[in-house]
Amino acid sequence: MLSRSIAIIKLMLVITSVNSMAQKSENRSAFEILEDDFSSAFDDLGFIYRDISTFDSYTAIKLGTIGLGTLALVPLDEPLYNYVENNKIKGSTEENIFKVVDQFGTIPVADGLAVGTYITGLIIGDEYIRTTGRLMVETLVLSGFITITSRVIIGRSRPYNRIGNGTFKPFTFDFLYHSFPSGHITISFALATILSNRINRWWASIGLYTIAAMNTAARVYFSEHWASDTFISASVGLLSAIAVIKAYENSIRKSEVDESNINFGISPFGFQFQYRF
C-alpha cells in the first residue's frame, strides 16, 4: 500500500511537470548536472542561514506562536496518553492503518522518496522532477538537523518510559529521551509541504496533509510522543519546507534579473568561474 502511494506521488509529479512547463533540452553530462545541483543546494542553504539569522518581529511572532501552541497542548499529555493506552486494541483496524501511515515519516521511506524522485528526473531528463527531488533532500537535511539537534539538547522522556511528561535528560544520545520533537512528524509535514507546492493541485495537498496528520496521530497512538511534541514537530517540518521553497524562488528571481556576463561561485567541487560571450 505504501509503495503504491509513493508510485502515485511520482506519477503526479510527472503529470504536473508536463502541464506546467515544456521539457528543457540539455546537452550537459550527468556529472555537470549533479555539480550544478550541489551548488544550487548549497546556495539555497546559505540563503536560508542568512534569512533565519536575521531576527525580526515576524520571526518573533512565529516563534511565539509555536511556543504557545506547544504549551497549550501540555495539559493534554497525560490524559491523552492514558486514554490511548486504555482503549487501543492490538490488531485492530485503526492500529493496522496507523502502522501503514507511520512509515511515511521514517527516514528510509523519506530518503528513498526524495532520492528516487531526483534520480527519476535525472534519468528521464525532466528538470522539474529532478528539482523537486533536490528540494525534498534540502528540506530533509534542514529539518533533520533542527530536529536531531533539539532532541539531543532537550532530552525529553518518551511516553512509553512511564515516568511522566516532565522528565528531561538534557544533552543525551539516549533514544528513550528523544521525544521532543518528533522526527516522523517533522518529516511528514516537510514532505507534504514540498510536494504540495510542487504538484500544485488541491487534491494532492489534501491527500498529503491528511497522511501527515494521520502520521501525527500514529505517533501518539503508539506512545512514541506526547501531544505537546506534535505541534512543534509539524511546525519544524512546515517551516523548513517553506524556507527551502523561498530560497529556491529567490534563486529563480536572481537568475532572471542577473545580466552580468561573469559568474563566480563556490560548490562542493571547488571554485566556479563562468564568462558568457
C-alpha positions as CSV (number, residue, x, y, z in Angstrom):
1,M,0.0,0.0,0.0
2,L,2.8,2.4,0.9
3,S,4.7,1.6,-2.3
4,R,1.6,2.4,-4.3
5,S,1.3,5.7,-2.6
6,I,4.9,6.6,-3.5
7,A,4.3,5.5,-7.1
8,I,1.2,7.7,-7.2
9,I,3.2,10.7,-5.9
10,K,5.9,10.2,-8.6
11,L,3.2,9.9,-11.3
12,M,1.6,13.1,-10.1
13,L,5.0,14.9,-10.4
14,V,5.3,13.6,-14.0
15,I,1.8,14.9,-14.9
16,T,2.4,18.2,-13.2
17,S,5.7,18.8,-14.9
18,V,4.2,18.1,-18.3
19,N,1.4,20.5,-17.7
20,S,3.4,23.2,-16.1
21,M,6.4,23.6,-18.3
22,A,7.9,22.3,-21.5
23,Q,10.7,19.8,-21.4
24,K,14.0,21.5,-21.3
25,S,16.6,20.0,-23.6
26,E,20.1,20.0,-22.1
27,N,23.4,18.9,-23.6
28,R,25.1,18.6,-20.2
29,S,26.6,15.4,-18.8
30,A,25.1,13.8,-15.7
31,F,28.2,14.9,-13.7
32,E,27.7,18.6,-14.8
33,I,24.1,18.4,-13.7
34,L,25.0,16.9,-10.4
35,E,27.6,19.6,-9.8
36,D,25.2,22.4,-10.6
37,D,22.5,20.8,-8.3
38,F,25.0,20.5,-5.5
39,S,26.0,24.1,-6.0
40,S,22.3,25.2,-6.1
41,A,21.6,23.3,-2.9
42,F,24.5,24.9,-1.1
43,D,23.3,28.3,-2.3
44,D,19.8,27.6,-1.0
45,L,21.0,26.5,2.4
46,G,23.3,29.6,2.6
47,F,20.3,31.8,1.8
48,I,18.2,30.1,4.5
49,Y,21.0,30.6,7.1
50,R,21.3,34.3,6.3
51,D,17.5,34.6,6.3
52,I,16.9,33.0,9.7
53,S,19.9,34.7,11.3
54,T,18.1,38.0,10.9
55,F,15.8,38.1,13.9
56,D,12.8,40.4,13.3
57,S,9.3,40.9,14.6
58,Y,7.9,38.4,12.1
59,T,10.4,35.8,13.4
60,A,9.4,36.6,17.0
61,I,5.7,36.1,16.1
62,K,6.4,32.7,14.5
63,L,8.4,31.5,17.5
64,G,5.9,32.8,19.9
65,T,3.1,31.1,18.1
66,I,4.9,27.8,18.1
67,G,5.7,28.2,21.8
68,L,2.2,29.0,22.8
69,G,0.8,26.1,20.6
70,T,3.2,23.7,22.3
71,L,2.4,24.9,25.8
72,A,-1.4,24.7,25.1
73,L,-1.1,21.0,24.5
74,V,0.9,20.2,27.6
75,P,-2.2,19.7,29.8
76,L,-3.4,17.0,27.3
77,D,-0.2,15.0,27.5
78,E,-1.0,12.6,30.4
79,P,-4.8,12.4,29.9
80,L,-4.4,11.6,26.2
81,Y,-1.7,9.1,26.9
82,N,-3.8,7.3,29.5
83,Y,-6.9,7.3,27.2
84,V,-5.0,5.8,24.3
85,E,-3.3,3.2,26.4
86,N,-6.6,2.1,27.9
87,N,-8.6,2.0,24.7
88,K,-6.3,0.8,21.9
89,I,-6.8,-2.8,20.7
90,K,-3.9,-4.8,19.4
91,G,-4.5,-5.9,15.8
92,S,-7.5,-3.6,15.3
93,T,-8.2,-1.9,12.0
94,E,-7.1,1.5,13.3
95,E,-3.8,0.1,14.5
96,N,-3.1,-1.5,11.1
97,I,-3.9,1.8,9.4
98,F,-1.6,3.7,11.7
99,K,1.2,1.2,11.1
100,V,1.0,1.9,7.4
101,V,0.8,5.7,7.5
102,D,3.5,5.7,10.2
103,Q,6.0,4.6,7.5
104,F,5.6,7.9,5.7
105,G,7.7,9.6,8.4
106,T,10.5,7.1,8.5
107,I,14.0,8.0,7.3
108,P,14.3,5.1,4.8
109,V,11.0,5.9,3.1
110,A,11.5,9.7,3.1
111,D,15.1,9.5,1.8
112,G,14.1,6.9,-0.7
113,L,11.3,9.0,-2.0
114,A,13.4,12.1,-2.2
115,V,16.5,10.5,-3.8
116,G,14.2,8.3,-6.0
117,T,12.4,11.4,-7.3
118,Y,15.7,13.1,-8.0
119,I,17.2,10.1,-9.8
120,T,14.0,9.6,-11.8
121,G,14.2,13.2,-13.0
122,L,17.8,12.8,-13.9
123,I,17.3,9.6,-15.8
124,I,14.3,10.8,-17.9
125,G,15.8,14.3,-18.3
126,D,13.0,16.1,-16.6
127,E,14.3,19.2,-14.8
128,Y,11.1,19.8,-12.9
129,I,11.0,16.4,-11.3
130,R,14.8,16.5,-10.6
131,T,14.5,19.9,-8.9
132,T,11.6,18.6,-6.9
133,G,13.8,15.7,-5.6
134,R,16.6,18.2,-4.8
135,L,14.3,20.4,-2.8
136,M,13.0,17.4,-0.9
137,V,16.5,16.5,0.0
138,E,17.3,20.0,1.1
139,T,14.2,20.1,3.3
140,L,15.0,16.8,4.9
141,V,18.6,17.9,5.6
142,L,17.4,21.2,7.2
143,S,14.5,19.8,9.2
144,G,16.6,16.8,10.2
145,F,19.4,19.0,11.6
146,I,16.9,21.0,13.6
147,T,15.1,18.0,15.0
148,I,18.1,15.9,15.9
149,T,19.9,18.8,17.5
150,S,16.9,19.8,19.5
151,R,16.1,16.4,20.8
152,V,19.7,15.7,21.9
153,I,19.8,19.1,23.7
154,I,16.3,18.9,25.3
155,G,16.3,15.1,26.1
156,R,12.6,14.7,26.9
157,S,11.4,11.3,28.0
158,R,9.2,9.3,25.7
159,P,5.7,8.4,26.9
160,Y,6.3,4.7,27.0
161,N,9.0,5.2,29.6
162,R,6.1,5.8,32.0
163,I,8.0,8.4,34.0
164,G,5.8,11.4,33.1
165,N,5.9,14.2,30.6
166,G,8.1,16.4,32.7
167,T,11.1,14.2,32.8
168,F,14.1,15.5,30.9
169,K,17.7,14.3,30.4
170,P,19.5,17.2,28.5
171,F,22.4,16.6,26.2
172,T,21.9,12.9,25.7
173,F,22.0,10.5,22.8
174,D,19.7,8.1,24.6
175,F,16.9,7.3,22.2
176,L,14.5,6.9,25.1
177,Y,14.8,10.6,25.8
178,H,14.3,11.8,22.2
179,S,10.6,12.6,22.4
180,F,10.8,16.3,21.7
181,P,10.5,17.0,18.8
182,S,9.3,14.0,16.7
183,G,11.3,13.1,13.6
184,H,8.4,11.2,12.0
185,I,6.0,14.2,12.2
186,T,8.7,16.6,11.1
187,I,9.4,14.5,8.0
188,S,5.7,14.0,7.2
189,F,4.9,17.7,7.2
190,A,8.2,18.7,5.4
191,L,7.5,16.3,2.5
192,A,3.8,17.2,2.5
193,T,4.6,20.9,2.1
194,I,7.3,20.5,-0.6
195,L,5.2,18.0,-2.6
196,S,2.1,20.1,-2.2
197,N,3.9,23.1,-3.6
198,R,5.5,21.3,-6.5
199,I,2.4,19.3,-7.5
200,N,0.2,22.3,-7.0
201,R,-3.1,20.5,-7.0
202,W,-5.7,20.9,-4.3
203,W,-6.5,17.2,-4.2
204,A,-2.8,16.4,-3.8
205,S,-2.5,18.9,-1.0
206,I,-5.4,17.4,0.8
207,G,-4.1,13.9,0.4
208,L,-0.6,14.7,1.5
209,Y,-1.6,16.7,4.6
210,T,-4.1,14.0,5.5
211,I,-1.2,11.5,5.6
212,A,0.9,13.9,7.6
213,A,-2.0,14.4,10.1
214,M,-2.6,10.6,10.4
215,N,1.2,10.1,10.9
216,T,0.9,12.5,13.8
217,A,-1.9,10.6,15.3
218,A,0.0,7.4,14.9
219,R,3.0,8.6,16.9
220,V,0.7,9.5,19.8
221,Y,-1.2,6.2,19.3
222,F,2.0,4.1,19.6
223,S,3.1,6.2,22.7
224,E,6.2,7.4,20.9
225,H,5.4,11.1,21.6
226,W,3.4,13.3,23.8
227,A,0.6,15.5,22.4
228,S,2.8,18.6,23.1
229,D,5.5,17.1,20.9
230,T,3.3,17.2,17.9
231,F,2.8,20.9,17.3
232,I,6.4,22.0,17.3
233,S,7.3,18.9,15.2
234,A,4.8,19.8,12.5
235,S,5.9,23.4,12.6
236,V,9.6,22.5,12.1
237,G,8.7,20.4,9.0
238,L,6.4,23.0,7.6
239,L,8.7,26.0,8.1
240,S,11.7,24.1,6.9
241,A,9.9,23.3,3.6
242,I,8.7,26.9,3.3
243,A,12.3,28.2,3.9
244,V,13.6,25.9,1.1
245,I,10.8,27.0,-1.3
246,K,11.6,30.6,-0.5
247,A,15.3,30.1,-1.2
248,Y,14.6,28.3,-4.5
249,E,12.2,31.0,-5.6
250,N,14.8,33.6,-4.7
251,S,17.4,31.8,-6.9
252,I,15.0,31.8,-9.8
253,R,14.4,35.5,-9.5
254,K,18.1,36.2,-9.2
255,S,18.9,34.2,-12.3
256,E,16.2,36.0,-14.2
257,V,17.4,39.5,-13.4
258,D,21.1,38.8,-13.4
259,E,22.5,40.3,-16.6
260,S,26.1,40.0,-15.6
261,N,28.4,38.2,-18.0
262,I,30.6,37.0,-15.2
263,N,29.5,34.4,-12.7
264,F,31.7,33.3,-9.8
265,G,30.7,30.8,-7.0
266,I,31.7,28.0,-4.7
267,S,30.5,24.5,-4.9
268,P,31.5,21.2,-3.2
269,F,33.7,20.6,-6.2
270,G,35.7,23.8,-5.9
271,F,35.5,27.3,-7.3
272,Q,33.4,28.0,-10.3
273,F,34.0,30.8,-12.9
274,Q,31.9,31.4,-16.0
275,Y,32.0,34.1,-18.6
276,R,29.2,34.5,-21.2
277,F,30.0,35.9,-24.6
